């Protein structure tokens, strides 16, 4: 089915929440006895009256359950087998049925049938994972109310920092300005119940039928789960950097290499035919050419990485080993190519259909793509996702991969990057701009909320938007580690609201951001030396020498391992309200999960006996701000792998390397994600894993 956000017809309403990147989770019990539910959906509309809205939506909201194809085949074979057995048994006289109960012949036949079924299952495992959508369930509208623009929107197990302000200010849904909460009743079908007997959860598409336009489809937006949320398995991935351009790079460079190879061969043959070159070539020492790996072995395509990730996650879902995924920003690399004519740019206005948001969604749904060399096949994701944007998601236009040697992060060399830029030229001015309108496709098709929290059992997940690139810390931006605008006063009030009303003493609180609250610059700049009162002759030592475990082995005092006393810990992080965010992480979170840096770094916080300071925004401001935490560094996800040790040493702030691109200092550090396990209500593990290359 197709998605439409056309809002030109009069008397219209659009379902905006839940959606693909912000699904609604409701719970049934282990035996699936609870089958009837009341759901609360959020619509934006130009319909002025509630009764008129109810009339408009009546018989137009449907829920489509999502199954896996092999499960459906198994179910059909099982059903057919049962019918055949019933039919056969009906033909057998009663006295023979009694006799067969005790016969070895029947046991042998049953064993053979079981072996056949097992062989069939083995055959099914070889079939590509495929989605099968079941019969629709019609939603019955119970009530509708106008949505009041309070600062914090409260719903069951969910709090949202109200999206009214930016959705209306930036006209994300054109001139629609009325928000409605609509309560809808649904009852699960027998087919859904049968699925839930084998699997932990089931997802639904929500379809809003339209008479004069394409149906509105909010994919994967409802989840019915059997989990009591004492045990939770979720995955953190970040920095996907998906773009249509990624699938064109391999083909462009491969063609260029073929042309270059032919030119070199022609030149070599021409030289050999001229005697002068033959004589002079003997005098020169022969040097072995440097061996370059074939392009297919070194090229990193973020799109392919994501497809591999989806395949791996689907396996976990079908083994009941995964509940949901969190994706913390840089979901796409940029919105549209900057080479488009000005008139066309104005016309499309970052519309979803013309943007990389469409590409992202098509990868999740495994929609057909134009086939190009180097592309791999995908699968539709069988797992719910929760998303927040990153700084790249605010970037309207593409950038030149030669800048800052970014081509190294996708496995290219300088010559190949030049060849690529000839066909995909980037405007240097527009490439570093930022625009809220670039998120239009994200708000309409993925998630209309920038900041929100979700409670599952005694675990609270807080998703906090850290904003676009900031030029306030120019030093960070120029060095390739841009800081972001940070956390606003409004967001700090949201965190205070959660502290006072929602977070309880024994909760596991997870903070999910794109930019990390803590990051270090390994080499001290002149500004850092001023802050730490260090001269050029003062040798600080290598960053890894400050690992907390190494410090203990050497018998040093704990204070000697504090990195905040020796390094800049605000490098490429949030610009605004940094100290308040650190305080929140220290006092209320067991684990903070971030990305942005494309590197593996893990920190631990404590109350400081000696307070340190950082420079706020050099070179424009050399004002020092107080750091409210003692900060330590190590690979804590490997050191602490049980609930008791984790709880005793928390809180932790960890950076997960990029799923899509390589690291700044280590281009091969790609395809990473974290598997977080909560066991009996306690955080038990947050280890790093990688997709197979």
C-alpha positions in Angstrom: 0.0 0.0 0.0 1.1 3.6 -0.6 1.4 6.5 1.8 -0.1 9.8 1.1 0.2 13.1 3.1 -1.8 15.1 0.6 -3.8 17.6 2.6 -5.5 19.6 -0.1 -9.0 18.2 0.1 -11.4 19.9 2.4 -12.6 18.1 5.6 -9.7 15.9 6.2 -7.8 14.3 9.1 -4.4 12.5 9.3 -3.3 9.9 11.9 0.1 11.1 13.1 0.6 9.1 16.3 1.3 6.2 16.7 3.6 5.7 13.8 6.6 3.7 12.5 9.2 5.3 14.7 6.9 5.7 17.7 4.7 2.7 18.0 2.0 2.2 20.6 2.6 -0.9 22.8 -0.3 -2.6 24.5 -0.2 -5.7 26.6 -2.1 -9.0 26.8 -1.3 -11.9 29.1 0.8 -15.0 28.6 -2.2 -17.1 27.6 -3.6 -14.4 25.4 -6.9 -14.2 27.3 -7.1 -10.5 26.9 -8.2 -9.9 23.3 -10.2 -6.6 23.4 -8.4 -3.2 23.7 -9.2 0.5 23.7 -6.5 2.5 21.9 -5.8 6.2 21.9 -4.8 7.7 18.6 -3.7 11.2 17.7 -5.0 13.0 14.6 -4.3 16.4 13.1 -7.1 17.9 11.1 -8.9 20.9 9.5 -12.3 19.6 10.7 -13.6 22.1 13.2 -16.2 19.9 15.1 -15.7 16.7 17.0 -19.0 15.1 15.7 -17.9 15.9 12.2 -14.5 14.2 12.8 -16.2 11.1 14.2 -18.4 10.8 11.2 -15.4 11.3 8.9 -13.4 8.5 10.5 -16.3 6.0 11.0 -15.5 2.6 9.3 -12.2 4.1 8.0 -9.7 2.8 10.5 -8.3 -0.7 10.0 -5.6 -2.7 11.7 -3.6 -5.2 9.6 -1.7 -7.9 11.5 1.9 -8.7 10.3 2.9 -12.4 10.2 5.9 -14.2 8.9 5.4 -16.2 5.7 7.0 -19.4 6.9 4.9 -19.4 10.1 1.8 -19.1 7.9 2.9 -22.0 5.7 3.5 -24.2 8.8 0.1 -23.3 10.1 -1.6 -24.2 6.8 0.3 -27.6 6.6 -0.6 -28.3 10.2 -4.2 -27.5 9.6 -4.3 -29.7 6.4 -2.7 -32.6 8.3 -5.2 -32.4 11.1 -8.1 -32.3 8.6 -6.6 -35.4 6.8 -6.3 -37.3 10.1 -9.8 -36.4 11.1 -11.1 -37.5 7.8 -9.2 -40.8 7.9 -10.3 -41.6 11.5 -13.9 -41.0 10.6 -13.7 -43.9 8.0 -12.2 -46.3 10.5 -14.8 -48.4 12.4 -15.0 -47.9 16.2 -13.5 -51.2 17.2 -10.5 -50.7 14.9 -9.9 -47.2 16.5 -9.7 -49.0 19.9 -7.3 -51.6 18.5 -5.0 -49.0 16.8 -4.5 -47.2 20.1 -2.4 -50.2 21.3 -0.8 -51.0 17.9 2.8 -50.3 17.2 1.8 -49.5 13.6 0.1 -46.3 14.6 3.1 -45.2 16.6 5.4 -45.8 13.7 3.1 -43.9 11.3 3.0 -40.9 13.7 6.8 -40.9 14.0 7.0 -40.9 10.1 4.6 -38.0 10.0 6.6 -36.0 12.6 9.8 -36.6 10.6 8.1 -35.3 7.4 6.9 -32.1 9.3 10.4 -31.6 10.6 11.9 -31.9 7.1 9.4 -29.3 6.0 10.5 -27.0 8.7 14.1 -27.5 7.6 13.0 -26.5 4.1 11.2 -23.4 5.4 14.4 -22.2 7.1 16.0 -21.9 3.7 13.2 -19.6 2.5 13.9 -15.9 2.8 12.1 -14.2 5.7 9.0 -12.6 4.2 6.1 -10.7 5.7 2.5 -11.9 5.4 -0.3 -9.5 6.2 -3.4 -11.0 7.6 -7.1 -10.1 7.5 -7.9 -6.6 8.6 -9.6 -5.7 11.9 -11.9 -2.8 11.9 -11.6 -0.2 14.6 -14.7 1.0 16.3 -14.7 4.7 17.3 -15.8 5.2 20.9 -15.0 8.9 21.5 -13.0 11.9 20.3 -11.7 14.9 22.1 -9.8 18.0 21.2 -6.2 17.7 22.1 -5.2 20.4 24.6 -1.8 21.9 24.0 -0.4 21.3 27.5 3.4 21.4 28.0 3.6 17.6 28.7 1.1 15.2 27.1 0.2 12.3 29.4 -1.0 9.0 28.1 -0.9 5.5 29.5 2.8 4.5 30.0 3.8 7.4 27.8 4.7 11.1 28.2 5.4 13.4 25.3 6.8 16.9 25.2 4.0 18.4 23.3 4.7 18.5 19.5 2.1 21.3 18.9 4.6 24.1 18.6 7.0 22.9 15.9 4.4 21.0 13.8 2.3 24.1 13.5 5.1 26.7 13.3 6.8 24.9 10.4 3.5 23.8 8.7 4.6 20.1 8.6 1.0 19.2 7.8 0.3 22.3 5.7 -2.6 24.3 7.2 -4.0 21.6 9.5 -4.1 23.0 13.0 -6.7 21.0 15.0 -5.4 18.1 17.2 -7.8 15.3 18.3 -7.5 12.3 20.5 -9.6 9.5 19.3 -10.4 6.3 21.3 -10.9 3.2 19.2 -11.9 -0.3 20.2 -10.4 -3.4 18.6 -10.7 -7.2 19.1 -8.0 -9.6 18.1 -8.8 -12.3 15.5 -8.1 -16.0 16.0 -5.2 -15.8 13.6 -3.5 -13.2 15.7 -4.2 -15.2 18.9 -2.5 -18.3 17.3 0.6 -16.2 16.4 0.8 -14.9 20.0 0.8 -18.4 21.3 4.2 -18.9 19.7 5.7 -15.4 19.7 6.2 -12.6 22.2 4.5 -9.9 20.2 2.7 -9.0 17.0 2.8 -5.7 15.0 0.0 -4.1 13.1 -0.2 -1.5 10.3 -2.9 1.1 10.9 -4.7 2.1 7.7 -6.8 5.2 7.4 -9.1 4.7 4.4 -9.7 7.7 2.2 -12.5 8.2 -0.3 -10.8 10.8 -2.6 -7.1 9.9 -2.2 -4.5 7.3 -1.3 -4.9 5.4 1.9 -2.8 6.7 4.8 -0.7 3.8 6.2 1.1 4.0 9.5 3.3 0.9 9.2 4.4 -1.2 12.3 2.6 1.4 14.5 0.7 -0.9 16.9 2.3 -3.7 19.0 0.5 -6.2 21.1 2.9 -7.9 23.5 2.8 -10.8 26.0 5.8 -9.4 27.9 5.3 -8.5 31.5 8.5 -6.3 31.1 10.5 -7.9 33.9 12.8 -9.4 31.3 13.5 -7.1 28.3 15.8 -7.6 25.3 16.4 -4.5 23.2 19.0 -3.3 20.7 20.6 0.1 20.3 21.8 1.2 16.9 22.8 4.6 15.7 24.2 6.6 12.8 22.7 4.6 10.0 23.4 7.4 7.4 21.0 5.9 4.8 20.7 7.6 1.4 19.9 6.7 -2.2 23.4 8.1 -3.1 25.0 5.2 -1.2 23.7 2.7 -3.7 25.1 4.7 -6.6 28.7 5.1 -5.3 29.9 1.6 -6.0 28.6 1.6 -9.6 30.1 5.1 -10.3 33.5 4.2 -8.8 33.6 0.8 -10.4 32.9 2.3 -13.9 35.6 4.9 -13.3 38.1 2.2 -12.2 37.4 0.3 -15.4 38.1 3.4 -17.6 41.2 4.3 -15.6 42.5 0.8 -15.9 42.1 0.9 -19.7 43.9 4.3 -19.9 46.8 2.9 -17.9 47.1 -0.2 -20.0 47.0 1.8 -23.2 49.8 4.1 -21.8 52.0 1.2 -20.8 51.6 -0.4 -24.2 52.5 2.9 -25.9 55.6 3.3 -23.8 56.9 -0.2 -24.6 56.8 0.6 -28.3 59.2 3.6 -28.0 62.9 2.5 -27.7 63.8 5.5 -25.6 61.5 4.5 -22.9 62.7 0.9 -23.1 66.3 1.9 -22.5 65.6 4.4 -19.7 63.3 2.0 -18.0 66.2 -0.4 -17.5 68.2 2.2 -15.6 65.4 2.7 -13.0 64.9 0.4 -10.1 61.8 -1.6 -10.4 59.4 -0.8 -7.6 56.5 -3.1 -6.7 53.2 -1.2 -7.0 51.3 -0.9 -3.7 48.6 -3.5 -3.6 45.1 -2.1 -3.2 42.2 -4.4 -2.2 39.4 -4.9 -4.6 36.6 -2.3 -4.3 34.0 -4.9 -3.3 36.1 -5.9 -0.2 36.8 -2.4 1.1 33.7 -0.4 0.1 31.3 0.2 3.0 27.7 0.8 1.9 25.6 2.0 4.9 22.5 0.8 3.1 23.8 -2.7 2.9 24.9 -2.6 6.5 21.3 -1.7 7.5 19.9 -4.6 5.4 22.3 -7.0 7.1 21.2 -5.6 10.5 17.5 -6.1 9.6 18.2 -9.8 8.7 20.0 -10.4 12.0 17.2 -8.7 14.0 14.5 -10.7 12.2 16.3 -14.0 13.3 16.2 -12.7 16.9 12.5 -11.9 16.7 11.6 -15.3 15.3 13.5 -16.9 18.2 11.7 -14.6 20.8 15.0 -12.9 21.7 14.2 -9.3 20.8 11.4 -6.9 22.0 12.3 -3.7 20.2 15.0 -1.5 18.6 16.1 2.0 19.5 17.7 4.1 16.7 19.3 7.3 18.0 19.8 9.6 15.1 21.6 10.2 11.8 19.0 7.9 10.4 19.6 9.4 7.0 22.8 11.1 5.7 20.9 14.1 4.3 17.5 14.9 2.9 17.9 15.5 -0.8 20.7 16.0 -3.4 21.8 19.6 -3.6 22.2 19.4 -7.4 18.5 19.8 -8.0 17.4 23.0 -9.7 16.2 25.8 -7.5 12.6 25.7 -8.9 12.4 21.9 -8.2 13.8 22.4 -4.7 11.1 24.9 -3.9 8.4 22.7 -5.5 9.2 19.6 -3.6 9.8 21.4 -0.3 11.5 18.3 1.3 8.4 16.3 0.6 8.7 12.7 1.8 8.4 11.2 -1.7 11.5 13.1 -2.9 13.7 12.6 0.1 15.9 10.0 1.8 13.1 9.5 4.4 11.3 7.5 1.7 14.5 5.4 1.1 14.7 4.7 4.9 11.1 3.6 5.0 11.4 1.5 1.9 14.4 -0.4 3.5 12.3 -1.1 6.6 9.4 -2.4 4.5 11.7 -4.1 1.9 9.9 -2.2 -0.9 11.3 -2.7 -4.4 14.4 -0.6 -5.3 16.1 0.1 -8.6 18.8 -2.6 -8.9 22.4 -1.3 -8.9 25.7 -3.1 -8.7 26.9 -3.9 -5.2 23.4 -3.8 -3.7 22.2 -6.7 -1.5 18.7 -8.0 -0.9 16.8 -6.9 2.2 13.9 -8.1 4.3 11.0 -6.3 6.0 11.8 -5.6 9.6 9.7 -7.7 12.0 10.5 -5.7 15.0 9.1 -2.3 16.4 11.5 0.6 16.4 11.7 3.9 18.5 13.6 6.8 16.8 15.1 10.2 17.5 16.8 12.5 14.9 20.5 13.3 14.8 22.3 16.3 13.4 22.5 14.8 9.9 18.7 14.5 9.8 18.6 18.3 9.9 20.8 18.6 6.9 18.8 19.5 3.8 21.5 18.7 1.1 24.3 16.3 0.5 28.0 17.0 1.2 31.3 16.3 -0.6 32.8 13.1 0.9 36.3 14.5 0.3 35.8 17.0 3.1 37.6 15.9 6.2 38.7 12.7 4.4 35.2 11.3 4.9 35.7 9.0 1.9 38.0 6.9 4.1 35.0 6.1 6.2 33.4 4.2 3.3 36.6 2.5 2.1 37.5 4.7 -0.9 40.8 6.4 -1.7 41.3 10.1 -2.7 41.2 9.5 -6.5 38.0 7.5 -6.3 36.4 10.3 -4.2 37.3 12.9 -6.9 35.7 10.7 -9.6 32.6 10.3 -7.5 32.3 14.1 -6.9 32.3 14.7 -10.7 28.9 13.0 -10.9 27.5 14.0 -7.5 28.8 17.6 -7.1 28.0 19.1 -3.7 27.4 22.8 -3.1 29.8 23.8 -0.2 27.4 26.4 1.2 24.2 24.5 1.2 26.0 21.3 2.5 26.6 22.9 5.9 23.2 24.5 6.3 20.6 23.1 8.6 16.8 23.3 8.3 13.9 22.1 10.4 12.0 21.6 7.2 14.4 18.8 6.4 12.6 16.7 9.0 9.2 17.1 7.3 9.3 13.5 6.0 10.4 12.2 9.4 7.5 13.9 11.2 4.9 12.8 8.7 6.0 9.2 8.2 8.0 8.1 11.3 7.6 10.1 14.5 5.9 13.4 15.2 7.5 13.7 18.7 11.0 14.9 19.2 11.1 14.3 23.0 9.2 11.5 24.8 9.4 8.8 27.4 8.0 5.3 27.7 7.5 3.1 30.7 7.7 -0.7 30.4 7.5 -2.4 33.8 10.1 -0.7 36.0 12.1 0.5 33.1 11.8 4.1 31.8 13.1 5.1 28.4 13.6 8.8 27.8 14.2 9.9 24.2 15.8 13.3 24.0 16.5 15.3 20.8 19.9 17.0 20.9 19.3 19.1 17.8 21.3 20.1 14.6 24.9 21.1 14.2 26.1 24.0 16.3 28.6 26.5 15.1 29.0 27.9 18.6 31.9 25.4 19.2 33.6 26.2 15.9 36.7 24.3 17.0 34.7 21.1 17.2 33.0 21.6 13.8 36.2 22.3 12.0 37.9 19.2 13.5 35.2 17.0 12.1 33.5 16.4 15.5 30.7 18.9 15.4 28.9 19.7 18.6 25.1 20.0 18.5 22.8 22.8 19.7 22.0 20.8 22.8 19.2 20.6 25.3 16.7 23.5 25.5 15.3 25.0 28.7 11.9 23.4 27.7 13.6 20.0 27.5 15.2 20.5 30.9 11.7 21.2 32.3 10.5 18.0 30.7 13.2 16.1 32.5 12.3 17.8 35.8 8.6 16.8 35.2 9.7 13.2 34.8 11.9 13.3 37.9 9.0 14.7 40.0 6.1 12.7 38.6 7.2 9.5 36.8 10.7 8.2 37.8 10.6 6.1 40.9 13.4 5.0 43.2 13.9 1.5 41.9 13.4 2.2 38.2 15.9 1.5 35.5 16.1 4.8 33.7 17.6 4.8 30.2 18.4 8.1 28.5 18.7 7.9 24.7 20.3 10.8 22.8 22.1 11.2 19.5 25.0 13.4 20.7 26.7 12.0 23.8 26.7 14.1 27.0 30.4 13.2 27.5 33.1 12.9 24.9 36.8 13.5 25.0 39.4 15.2 22.9 42.5 13.0 23.1 45.0 15.8 22.4 44.8 19.0 24.4 44.3 22.1 22.4 45.8 25.5 23.4 42.4 26.4 25.0 42.4 23.1 27.0 45.9 23.7 28.2 44.8 27.1 29.5 41.8 25.5 31.2 43.9 22.8 32.9 46.9 25.1 33.4 49.2 22.8 31.4 52.2 24.0 29.4 53.5 22.5 26.1 56.1 20.5 28.1 53.5 18.8 30.3 52.9 15.3 29.0 49.5 14.0 29.9 49.8 10.5 28.5 47.7 8.4 26.1 44.0 8.3 26.7 43.9 4.5 27.1 46.4 4.8 30.0 43.6 6.3 32.0 41.5 3.2 32.0 40.1 2.7 35.4 40.9 -1.1 35.5 44.6 -0.3 34.5 44.8 2.3 37.2 43.7 -0.2 39.9 46.3 -2.8 38.7 49.1 -0.2 39.0 48.0 0.6 42.5 47.2 4.2 41.7 44.7 6.3 43.6 41.2 6.4 42.1 41.5 10.2 41.5 44.4 9.6 39.1 42.0 7.8 36.7 39.6 10.8 36.4 39.7 11.9 32.8 37.8 15.1 33.6 40.8 16.4 35.4 43.1 15.8 32.4 41.0 16.0 29.2 38.3 18.1 27.6 35.1 16.0 28.2 32.8 18.4 26.3 34.3 17.8 22.9 31.6 17.4 20.2 28.8 17.2 22.7 25.8 19.3 23.5 26.3 23.1 23.6 23.4 24.2 25.8 22.6 23.1 29.3 25.5 20.6 29.4 26.0 20.6 33.1 22.3 20.1 33.8 22.2 17.1 31.5 25.3 15.6 33.2 23.6 16.0 36.5 20.5 14.2 35.2 22.6 11.3 33.9 24.5 11.1 37.2 21.5 11.2 39.6 18.7 9.5 37.7 20.0 7.2 34.9 21.5 3.8 35.0 22.6 3.9 31.4 22.8 6.6 28.7 23.0 5.4 25.1 24.4 7.7 22.4 26.1 7.8 19.0 27.3 10.7 16.9 31.1 10.1 17.3 31.2 6.8 15.4 33.6 5.6 18.1 33.5 3.1 21.0 33.8 5.0 24.3 32.3 4.1 27.6 32.3 6.3 30.7 31.2 6.1 34.3 30.0 8.9 36.6 30.4 9.6 40.3 29.8 12.4 42.7 33.1 14.4 42.7 35.1 15.3 45.9 37.1 17.6 43.7 35.2 19.5 41.1 36.6 20.1 37.6 35.7 22.7 35.0 35.4 22.8 31.2 35.5 25.7 28.7 32.1 26.4 27.4 32.6 27.3 23.7 36.1 28.2 22.6 37.3 30.2 20.8 34.2 32.5 21.0 33.9 32.1 24.8 36.6 31.1 27.3 34.2 31.1 30.2 34.6 28.0 32.4 31.6 26.0 33.5 31.5 23.6 36.4 31.5 19.8 35.7 29.1 18.2 38.3 30.5 14.7 38.0 33.7 12.8 38.4 34.2 11.0 35.0 36.0 7.7 34.5 36.8 5.7 31.4 37.0 1.9 30.5 35.2 -0.8 28.6 32.6 -1.3 31.2 30.3 -3.4 29.0 33.0 -6.1 29.1 34.0 -5.6 32.7 30.5 -5.7 34.3 28.2 -8.5 32.9 25.8 -9.2 35.8 23.1 -7.1 37.5 24.9 -6.7 40.9 28.2 -5.3 39.4 26.3 -3.1 37.0 24.1 -1.6 39.7 27.1 -1.1 42.1 29.1 0.8 39.5 26.4 2.7 37.5 25.6 5.1 36.0 27.3 4.6 32.6 27.4 6.8 29.5 28.2 4.8 26.4 28.8 5.6 22.8 27.8 2.9 20.3 29.9 3.0 17.0 28.0 3.7 13.8 25.9 1.0 12.1 26.4 2.7 8.8 29.8 4.4 8.5 33.3 3.8 9.9 34.8 5.8 12.8 36.8 9.0 12.4 40.0 7.4 13.7 39.1 3.8 12.8 37.3 3.6 9.4 36.8 -0.2 9.8 34.8 0.2 13.0 31.4 -0.1 11.4 28.3 -2.3 11.6 28.0 -1.9 15.4 25.0 -2.2 17.7 24.4 -2.9 21.4 22.4 -5.7 22.9 20.8 -4.6 26.2 19.3 -7.2 28.5 17.2 -6.6 31.6 16.7 -9.7 33.7 14.2 -9.8 36.6 13.9 -6.0 36.5 17.7 -5.4 36.6 20.1 -4.2 33.9 22.2 -7.3 33.2 24.2 -6.5 30.1 24.9 -3.8 27.5 27.5 -5.5 25.3 28.6 -4.4 21.8 28.0 -6.6 18.8 28.7 -6.3 15.0 27.0 -7.5 11.9 29.0 -9.9 9.7 30.8 -8.1 6.9 
